[in-house]
Amino acid sequence: MRRLRRVKIIATLGPASVEKTVIAGLCRAGADVFRINMSHTDHPGLAAYVRMIREIEAETGRAIGILVDLQGPKLRIGGFVEGAVHLRKGDHFVLDADPAPGDASRVQLPHPEILSALKVDDTVLIDDGKVRLHVVETSHDTARAVVDVGGRISNRKGVSLPDTEIPITSMTVKDRSDLEAALREGVDWVAISFVQRPEDVLEVKKIAGARALIMAKIEKPQAIARLDEVIDVADALMVARGDLGVEVPLEKVPGLQKRITRSARRLGKPVVVATQMLESMILAPLPTRAEVSDVATAVYEGADAVMLSAESAAGQYPIEAVATMSRIAEEVETDAVYRSIINAQRNAAPNPTAADAIAVAARDVAETLDSKAICAWTASGATALRIARERPKSPILALTPKRDTARRLALVWGVHALETQDARDVEDMVKRACVNSAREGFSEPGDRIIIVAGMPFGSPGATNMVRIAIVGDDCAES
């Protein structure tokens, strides 16, 4: 089950992939991590997904990551007397706290804290931005707006507020219940929707503790304004281009994708590019040329993972979509200009530590000697993350005594993680690194590998050693 690519693939599960045979097929086709969207999954469904994934993991012998995506707060308007209205450009329209059914002049916005937060000139988007208004007058329970882009709106359509910092947490009552259920099931990653501020991430991390790592979805302008602060507290980022493309002008999304990806890489945090990557494969067996280029761009940019949403969750060709994405990634990573683009984006770690220096040294030694693998002994996964940040040419074989660490590293660029007993001493460390690199298909007798570890063994954060070894019957150290 060794992959021939560095970038990872996340596949969302849903009605099209609810059976174990399909999930196993997705794994064989190239899925490294499975996403469970709690907007469409109840707790029994979550438990069933986790059980099947863990069974497949045991059958394949490959660590598989599980990402649970929390729904987040959903802002919606109320209902209308006739079920829908048509607004024209220039019309005045009122959002208020009155629960009475609306008409062409007003509708309820059942979120008093939002009404009180709206300011003059704030933009209000309804139904994924199909209708756009701007606020011209406010009071504590009313916002009067003028229609900039008209259209039809119906009952309970969603509301987006790109200019307004929403004075509520990104965690709803449902999210708290879903989070606890996910943690009970032992998932590896939790994604938070509609992050606005670093405090939103810290709130979830406080609940999760060491039980799961936290991914911040970047889909609001407020999060972009405080991007470095959000990255600093999150364990990973997702460029959630769907909602991001609603809240900012569409033409800004590609630039923001690059900015978010590069910022995350600079700070050594995994980054996922998501939404509509192979959208046409929901209904068609082949993607468009533009979609192929979109996936390729994310791979060239050095993203840790690319994600399929409806393509694998509800599409007619879920396994084909994963296989197609995997082929695109493999082709990009063998392209002559790929390595030059990746190398050109290298930056020194901010506030570098001795462990960061060891990671850079391992990359440089591996490239000088054309080593077949960099073997990282790691308990927490931090050593493998540091090496992955450097985007080395050699694949990274992470050897860890912790199953949770191996599963979490399934998301990380270039890392092939194995659960194994911790090394007893230096001789054992070298020998088992050689044996595992050969067994997993990274090296053959006579090949050089680089070994990175910390002394004393089993001490998290103590990465302080680089060794060169030659793979052979006795794994003689060089």
Secondary structure, 3 states (H helix, E strand, C coil): CCCCCCCEEEEECCHHHCCHHHHHHHHHHCCCEEEEECCCCCHHHHHHHHHHHHHHHHHHCCCCEEEEECCCCCCECCCECCCEEEECCCCEEEEECCCCCEECCEEECCCHHHHHHCCCCCEEEECCCCEEEEEEEECCCEEEEEEEECEEEECCCEEECCCCCCCCCCCCHHHHHHHHHHHHHCCCEEEECCCCCHHHHHHHHHHHCCCCEEEEEECCHHHHHCHHHHHHHCCEEEEEHHHHHHHCCHHHHHHHHHHHHHHHHHCCCCEEEECCCCHHHHCCCCCCHHHHHHHHHHHHCCCCEEEECHHHHCCCCHHHHHHHHHHHHHHHHCCCCHHHHHHHCCCCCCCCCHHHHHHHHHHHHHHHHCCCCEEEECCCCHHHHHHHHCCCCCCEEEEECCHHHHHHHHHCCCEEEEECCCCCCHHHHHHHHHHHHHHCCCCCCCCEEEEEEECCCCCCCCEEEEEEEECCCCCCEC
